[in-house]
Amino acid sequence: MAMRRILVSVSEELFDAIEKERKARRLETVPEAARAILSDYFRKTT
């Protein structure tokens, strides 16, 4: 699977929530946390 890059602007509030989730999941970067959150979301909604 090829990875593609996207640039997303988020509010400070959303960034703080992603950062909190990153720390809870013990991930190293915000993009890793965003991928994990989106992956969980799409797994539950399909």
PyRosetta script that sets phi, psi and omega in degrees:
from pyrosetta import init, pose_from_sequence

init()
pose = pose_from_sequence("MAMRRILVSVSEELFDAIEKERKARRLETVPEAARAILSDYFRKTT")
pose.set_psi(1, 126.7)
pose.set_omega(1, 178.5)
pose.set_phi(2, -81.6)
pose.set_psi(2, 139.8)
pose.set_omega(2, 177.6)
pose.set_phi(3, -92.8)
pose.set_psi(3, 140.6)
pose.set_omega(3, 177.1)
pose.set_phi(4, -120.6)
pose.set_psi(4, 145.7)
pose.set_omega(4, 179.7)
pose.set_phi(5, -97.8)
pose.set_psi(5, 141.7)
pose.set_omega(5, 172.1)
pose.set_phi(6, -135.0)
pose.set_psi(6, 154.4)
pose.set_omega(6, 177.5)
pose.set_phi(7, -113.3)
pose.set_psi(7, 126.2)
pose.set_omega(7, -176.6)
pose.set_phi(8, -129.4)
pose.set_psi(8, 133.7)
pose.set_omega(8, 173.6)
pose.set_phi(9, -97.8)
pose.set_psi(9, 133.2)
pose.set_omega(9, 179.7)
pose.set_phi(10, -130.5)
pose.set_psi(10, 157.7)
pose.set_omega(10, 177.9)
pose.set_phi(11, -70.3)
pose.set_psi(11, 161.8)
pose.set_omega(11, 178.5)
pose.set_phi(12, -60.5)
pose.set_psi(12, -37.6)
pose.set_omega(12, 179.8)
pose.set_phi(13, -62.8)
pose.set_psi(13, -44.7)
pose.set_omega(13, 179.0)
pose.set_phi(14, -67.2)
pose.set_psi(14, -40.1)
pose.set_omega(14, 177.8)
pose.set_phi(15, -60.5)
pose.set_psi(15, -43.7)
pose.set_omega(15, 179.2)
pose.set_phi(16, -61.8)
pose.set_psi(16, -39.4)
pose.set_omega(16, 178.5)
pose.set_phi(17, -65.8)
pose.set_psi(17, -41.7)
pose.set_omega(17, 178.0)
pose.set_phi(18, -65.8)
pose.set_psi(18, -40.6)
pose.set_omega(18, 178.7)
pose.set_phi(19, -62.4)
pose.set_psi(19, -40.9)
pose.set_omega(19, 177.7)
pose.set_phi(20, -63.3)
pose.set_psi(20, -43.4)
pose.set_omega(20, 178.1)
pose.set_phi(21, -65.4)
pose.set_psi(21, -38.4)
pose.set_omega(21, 177.9)
pose.set_phi(22, -58.6)
pose.set_psi(22, -44.9)
pose.set_omega(22, -179.8)
pose.set_phi(23, -67.5)
pose.set_psi(23, -39.7)
pose.set_omega(23, 179.7)
pose.set_phi(24, -64.1)
pose.set_psi(24, -37.0)
pose.set_omega(24, 179.9)
pose.set_phi(25, -88.7)
pose.set_psi(25, -1.9)
pose.set_omega(25, -179.6)
pose.set_phi(26, 56.1)
pose.set_psi(26, 45.6)
pose.set_omega(26, 176.0)
pose.set_phi(27, -95.7)
pose.set_psi(27, 155.5)
pose.set_omega(27, -174.6)
pose.set_phi(28, -84.6)
pose.set_psi(28, -29.9)
pose.set_omega(28, -175.2)
pose.set_phi(29, -131.5)
pose.set_psi(29, 159.5)
pose.set_omega(29, 176.7)
pose.set_phi(30, -63.8)
pose.set_psi(30, -42.7)
pose.set_omega(30, 177.4)
pose.set_phi(31, -58.8)
pose.set_psi(31, -36.9)
pose.set_omega(31, 176.0)
pose.set_phi(32, -62.0)
pose.set_psi(32, -42.8)
pose.set_omega(32, 179.8)
pose.set_phi(33, -64.7)
pose.set_psi(33, -43.0)
pose.set_omega(33, 178.9)
pose.set_phi(34, -62.0)
pose.set_psi(34, -43.3)
pose.set_omega(34, 177.3)
pose.set_phi(35, -60.8)
pose.set_psi(35, -43.7)
pose.set_omega(35, -179.2)
pose.set_phi(36, -63.7)
pose.set_psi(36, -43.9)
pose.set_omega(36, 179.6)
pose.set_phi(37, -63.2)
pose.set_psi(37, -47.5)
pose.set_omega(37, 179.5)
pose.set_phi(38, -63.8)
pose.set_psi(38, -40.6)
pose.set_omega(38, 178.9)
pose.set_phi(39, -60.5)
pose.set_psi(39, -45.9)
pose.set_omega(39, 177.6)
pose.set_phi(40, -61.7)
pose.set_psi(40, -44.1)
pose.set_omega(40, -179.5)
pose.set_phi(41, -59.3)
pose.set_psi(41, -50.6)
pose.set_omega(41, -177.4)
pose.set_phi(42, -69.2)
pose.set_psi(42, -30.5)
pose.set_omega(42, 176.6)
pose.set_phi(43, -65.6)
pose.set_psi(43, -37.3)
pose.set_omega(43, -178.2)
pose.set_phi(44, -79.3)
pose.set_psi(44, -27.4)
pose.set_omega(44, -174.1)
pose.set_phi(45, -94.9)
pose.set_psi(45, -6.6)
pose.set_omega(45, -179.3)
pose.set_phi(46, -101.0)
pose.dump_pdb("model.pdb")
